[in-house]
Amino acid sequence: MPPDDHALAHHVHGSASEEIAAAHFGPAHTVHLNHAETNPDIVSRLEWLDDLMFAAIEGDPVALQGAAGAWKKTLDELGIRAVEESRLQYLRRAQSVWNTLRNEPNHPPHKVFAAIEVISILAGKAL
């Protein structure tokens, strides 16, 4: 993990968003381990990105602030093939959050915004 990203990883590690992601998508990071990409540095980077992006989707303001930069940097360094399955997982989760919250009265607007922002990042609109 890049040293400047350590604070973001520390902030989101162990968060409730990991439990939410595991409940909706199964055990964390199994998708990455099925890849030919088994380099421990790449797996670690993808796990860090998962923690950050799922926290951002759940409305964590620190994670959301770092999400666009972390996504772009990881995409630039690892390439689309290494991150495409993760991108699809993030999109599914963000769409699920958005769909659930928009139908709730008095929904938390920051969570709706976070889900939309992550969708935008993953669609390339925020880069």
N, C-alpha and C positions, 0 to 999 in steps of 0.2 A: 504494500500500500504506500502511496506517495506520502512523505512526511507531512506535507501541508494539509493532508486530508485526515490526519490522525484524530484531530479534535472532533470532526464529524462522525467518524467511526465510533469513537468513545461515547459520543452523545446518543447514538442510536442503538448501540449494541445492547442486547438484552431487553429491548423494548417490547411492548405489547404487540407491535406490528409484526414481529417475528412469529408470535403465536397465532395471530390472525392469518398470516400468509400460510403457515403450516396447516392450519385448519382448512383453508380453502384449496390449497394446492399440493398438499402432501408434505412429506419430509423436505426440509430445506436443502436446496442445492443438488438434489439427485439428478436433475436435468444436466447440470454441468459435468457430473461425473460419468455420464453416459457418452459424452463427447470423446473424440480422439484426443481432445485437449485435456491431458491429465497433468500438465506442468503445474507443480504446487503453487508457483507464483501467479499463474493465470487463474487457477481455482480460487486462490485466496482473494485475488482482485475481484472476481465475479461474486464471491460471497460478500465481500465488503460492499459492492455495488448493490446487491440484493438488499442488504440491511438498510442502506441509505434510501434506495428507491421505495421500498415498502413503507418506511417511516414517513417519507415525503407524501406518499399516497394517503396515508392516514392523517395527514395534516400537521406533522411535526414541522414547526417553522424553520428550525436550523437545517434539517434535512432538505426541506423544500428549497431553501436558499442555495444550497450546494448542489442540488440535483442536476441542473442544466450543465454546469461546468463538469461535474463528475461523469455524466453521461457522455458528453462530447469528448472528453479526455480519454475515457475508456474505449469509446468507439474508434477514435483516432489511433490509439495504441494497439488495440487487439483486432480491430476490423469487424465488419458486420457479421461474418460467419460465427465468430466467437460469442457474440452478444445477442443474436437474433432470437434464440429461444427465451432468453431472459426478457428481451423487449416485449415479446408476446405475452409472457406472464404478467409483466407490469401493466400492459395495456388491458388485459382481462381484469386484473384487480382494480385498476383505476375506473374502468367502465362499470364494474360491479358496484363500487362505492358510489359513483355518481348516480347510477340508476336507482340504488336503494335510497340515497339521501334526498334526491329530488322529489320523491313521493312521500317523504315524511313532513308533516307539518312542523314548523319551527326547527328545521334542520340546521346543524351548525354550518354557517356559510363558509368558514375557513376550510372545512373539510371538502365542501363542494368545489371551492376554488382550487384546493390542492390537487384534487383528482383531475380537474380540467387542465391545470397547469402541467401535470405530468403527462397527460395525453398529448398536449401540445409539444412538449419536449420530445417525446418519443416519435411524434409525427414529423419532427424536424422543423417545426414552426418557430421554436424558441432559440434556435441556433443562429 
